[in-house]
Amino acid sequence: RALRLVGGRSRCEGRVELEQEGTWGTVCDDGWDIPDADVVCRQLQCGHAVRAHGNAIFGRGHGPILRDEVGCEGHERDLWECPATLEHDCSHKEDAGVVCSEHQEWRLSGGQDGCAGRVEVFFRGTWSTVCNSTWYETEATVLCRTLGCGDVLQRPSFGHTLPGKMVYMCGSLQPSLAQCHWTFNKSAPCYQSWAAGVICNGTRS
């Protein structure tokens, strides 16, 4: 009953793929909606669904199309329990995808290009700022490298103007900030903090 998300920016976002008898296949987007996506997110311990995508938005899969007209109510333990048709008239351009609430992605805003500016994180369906109380060289380096922007030049500060606040603490250089220690919307670590920023030494081509 293996399940995975492919083609996204974290393990909690991507094209839905199921394993059947040792072969990975996809799900057709006919009837694909938030209750279906909720079951996928919960099965992967990725929270709840914030988006249910069709039209192969995370790229076209390969192999068989294993499910069509999926009709989860949202409470099922895994996707195999949901009613679905095994016969289909789909192609891989209709592969279903999801974005779960525990997916994190980052952007730098207000700078000269995508490699400089205020750090903003998309998490649980909304964009938030990052507190600079623990925003040091390691955290900034992880983000610059994740964004393909090289290494850190500076760490400027900005004001908080978005609804949420995230704190990251990286003990070492992790592949992404999501693999560091993080807390969301806890007031203590963000008390009197500014919003973190970074200027990386690379540029987005």
Buried (B, 14 or more C-beta within 10 A) or exposed (E): EEBBBBBBBBBBBBBBBBBBEEEBBBBBBBBBBBBBBBBBBBBBEBBBBBBBBBEBBBEBBEBBBBBBBBEBEBEBEBBBBBEBBEEBEBEBEBBBBBBBBBBBBBEBBEBEEBBBBBBBBBBBBEBBBBBBBBBBEBBBBBBBBBBEBBEBBEBBEBEBEBEBBBBBBBEEEBEBBBEBEBBEEEEEBBEEBBBBBBBBEBEEE
